[in-house]
Amino acid sequence: MTAYTIRLYGDPVLRQRAPEVRDIDGRLKALSDDMVQTMYEAPGVGLAAPQVGVQKRVFVYDLHDDLGPRTIVNPVISEARGEWTYDEGCLSIPGLAWEIVRPKEIHLTGRDLDGNEISIEADEYEARVYQHEVDHLDGILLVERLDEDQRKEAMRILRARALHLPGDDPDGLRRLVGTDGTGSPEAPDHPGL
């Protein structure tokens, strides 16, 4: 059973900057363990605390590189270089992904669950995971990283989801106009009216 419910696009907690963690203690370790379980069940590669409704600067991740799940507390990206385009999705916007350009290489610092300082030079996929999760901690969502055309498409799809419109009618026009998608009027589902 999932420890937490992942907050979805539209939840205000996803737009808030998470405050720094002051105490690395048993409660933070328990939070981390529950977040890892939630991330695996989603399934995902990374999960930031705000995505489960907890306002703390902490994220968990697993790059499936035989090192297992890890936690970074109070992460800071201090350097970024280059560009790398890659399809990126988000557990808070399930089922959607877009090509997004981000820095190819970064330097990330923070602390582990023992309170030890960590310093990581990362590139490509690993760097992208860190950047994505730090964005969540800063209240920045994936859709804010899209170009104008991608953002319009994303907002149309997200609006359709919020209004519970069918996937083949993301802007609701077909339903509004009353066609079956071929230009022919749909047969009314209330004969005689």
C-alpha positions as CSV (number, residue, x, y, z in Angstrom):
1,M,0.0,0.0,0.0
2,T,1.3,3.4,-1.0
3,A,2.5,5.5,2.0
4,Y,1.5,8.8,0.4
5,T,-0.8,10.0,-2.4
6,I,1.1,11.9,-5.0
7,R,-0.2,15.5,-5.5
8,L,-1.3,16.2,-9.0
9,Y,-1.1,19.3,-11.2
10,G,-3.4,22.0,-9.8
11,D,-2.6,21.3,-6.2
12,P,-1.4,24.6,-4.6
13,V,1.3,22.8,-2.6
14,L,3.2,22.1,-5.8
15,R,3.6,25.9,-6.5
16,Q,5.2,26.8,-3.1
17,R,8.9,26.9,-2.4
18,A,9.7,24.3,0.3
19,P,11.6,25.6,3.4
20,E,14.9,24.1,4.3
21,V,15.1,21.1,6.6
22,R,16.4,22.2,10.0
23,D,16.8,18.8,11.7
24,I,17.9,15.6,10.1
25,D,16.4,13.1,12.5
26,G,14.4,9.8,12.6
27,R,11.2,11.6,11.4
28,L,13.0,12.7,8.3
29,K,14.4,9.2,7.7
30,A,10.8,7.8,8.1
31,L,9.5,10.4,5.6
32,S,12.3,9.4,3.2
33,D,11.5,5.7,3.5
34,D,7.8,6.4,2.8
35,M,8.6,8.6,-0.1
36,V,10.8,5.9,-1.6
37,Q,8.0,3.4,-1.3
38,T,5.5,5.9,-2.9
39,M,8.1,6.6,-5.7
40,Y,8.5,2.9,-6.5
41,E,4.8,2.2,-6.5
42,A,4.1,5.1,-8.9
43,P,6.6,4.1,-10.5
44,G,9.1,6.9,-10.8
45,V,12.8,7.7,-10.6
46,G,12.5,10.7,-8.2
47,L,10.1,12.2,-5.8
48,A,10.2,15.6,-4.0
49,A,8.5,16.1,-0.6
50,P,6.1,18.7,-1.9
51,Q,4.8,16.1,-4.3
52,V,3.4,14.2,-1.3
53,G,2.2,17.3,0.4
54,V,5.2,17.8,2.7
55,Q,6.8,21.2,2.7
56,K,10.5,20.3,3.2
57,R,13.5,20.6,1.0
58,V,14.2,16.9,0.5
59,F,13.9,14.5,-2.4
60,V,14.5,10.8,-3.0
61,Y,15.6,9.1,-6.2
62,D,16.8,5.9,-7.6
63,L,18.8,5.9,-10.9
64,H,18.6,2.1,-11.0
65,D,22.4,2.0,-11.0
66,D,22.8,-0.7,-8.3
67,L,23.3,2.0,-5.6
68,G,19.6,1.9,-4.6
69,P,17.4,4.7,-3.4
70,R,19.1,7.8,-2.0
71,T,17.9,11.0,-0.3
72,I,19.2,14.5,-0.7
73,V,18.4,17.1,2.0
74,N,18.5,20.9,1.2
75,P,19.9,20.4,-2.3
76,V,21.5,23.3,-4.1
77,I,22.5,23.4,-7.8
78,S,25.5,25.8,-7.9
79,E,26.8,25.3,-11.4
80,A,25.2,24.3,-14.7
81,R,26.8,23.9,-18.2
82,G,25.8,22.9,-21.7
83,E,22.4,21.8,-23.0
84,W,20.7,18.4,-23.3
85,T,17.3,17.7,-24.7
86,Y,15.4,14.7,-23.4
87,D,11.8,13.5,-23.0
88,E,10.8,14.4,-19.5
89,G,7.7,13.4,-17.5
90,C,6.4,14.0,-14.0
91,L,4.6,11.9,-11.4
92,S,2.4,15.0,-10.7
93,I,1.4,15.2,-14.3
94,P,1.0,11.4,-15.1
95,G,1.0,10.0,-18.6
96,L,2.5,13.1,-20.3
97,A,6.1,13.8,-21.4
98,W,7.7,16.5,-23.5
99,E,11.2,17.1,-24.9
100,I,12.8,19.7,-22.6
101,V,16.1,21.4,-22.8
102,R,18.0,21.6,-19.6
103,P,21.7,22.0,-18.7
104,K,23.7,18.9,-19.5
105,E,26.0,19.1,-16.5
106,I,25.4,20.4,-13.0
107,H,27.1,20.5,-9.6
108,L,24.7,19.6,-6.7
109,T,25.4,20.0,-3.0
110,G,23.3,19.0,0.0
111,R,23.3,16.6,2.9
112,D,22.5,12.9,3.2
113,L,20.3,11.4,5.9
114,D,23.3,11.1,8.3
115,G,23.9,14.9,8.0
116,N,27.0,14.5,5.9
117,E,27.7,17.0,3.2
118,I,27.5,15.7,-0.3
119,S,28.8,17.1,-3.5
120,I,27.9,15.6,-6.8
121,E,29.0,16.4,-10.4
122,A,26.3,15.0,-12.6
123,D,25.6,15.0,-16.3
124,E,22.8,14.0,-18.7
125,Y,20.1,11.8,-17.1
126,E,21.4,12.1,-13.6
127,A,21.7,15.8,-13.8
128,R,18.2,16.0,-15.3
129,V,16.7,14.0,-12.3
130,Y,18.3,16.4,-9.8
131,Q,17.2,19.5,-11.7
132,H,13.6,18.2,-12.0
133,E,13.4,17.5,-8.3
134,V,15.0,20.8,-7.2
135,D,12.4,22.5,-9.4
136,H,9.7,20.8,-7.3
137,L,11.3,22.1,-4.2
138,D,11.3,25.6,-5.7
139,G,7.6,25.4,-6.7
140,I,8.4,25.1,-10.4
141,L,6.5,22.6,-12.4
142,L,7.4,20.8,-15.6
143,V,5.0,22.8,-17.7
144,E,6.9,26.0,-16.9
145,R,10.0,24.5,-18.7
146,L,8.0,24.0,-22.0
147,D,8.3,26.2,-25.0
148,E,5.2,28.2,-25.9
149,D,3.7,25.6,-28.3
150,Q,4.3,22.8,-25.9
151,R,2.8,24.8,-23.0
152,K,-0.3,25.5,-25.0
153,E,-0.7,21.8,-25.8
154,A,0.0,20.8,-22.2
155,M,-2.5,23.4,-20.8
156,R,-5.2,22.2,-23.3
157,I,-4.7,18.6,-22.1
158,L,-4.6,19.5,-18.4
159,R,-7.7,21.6,-18.8
160,A,-9.5,18.7,-20.4
161,R,-8.4,16.4,-17.6
162,A,-9.7,18.9,-15.0
163,L,-13.1,19.1,-16.9
164,H,-13.2,15.3,-17.4
165,L,-13.3,15.6,-21.2
166,P,-12.5,12.5,-23.3
167,G,-8.9,12.2,-24.3
168,D,-9.7,12.5,-28.0
169,D,-11.5,15.9,-27.3
170,P,-9.0,17.8,-25.2
171,D,-10.4,21.2,-25.8
172,G,-14.1,20.1,-25.6
173,L,-15.0,21.5,-29.0
174,R,-16.2,18.2,-30.3
175,R,-18.6,17.8,-27.4
176,L,-19.6,21.5,-27.7
177,V,-20.3,21.4,-31.4
178,G,-21.8,17.9,-31.2
179,T,-19.8,16.1,-33.9
180,D,-18.2,12.7,-33.9
181,G,-14.9,13.9,-35.2
182,T,-15.7,13.4,-38.9
183,G,-17.6,16.6,-39.2
184,S,-21.0,14.7,-39.1
185,P,-23.4,15.6,-36.3
186,E,-23.5,13.0,-33.6
187,A,-26.8,11.2,-33.1
188,P,-28.4,12.6,-30.0
189,D,-28.4,10.4,-27.0
190,H,-31.7,11.8,-26.0
191,P,-34.0,10.9,-29.0
192,G,-37.1,13.0,-29.3
193,L,-35.7,16.2,-27.8
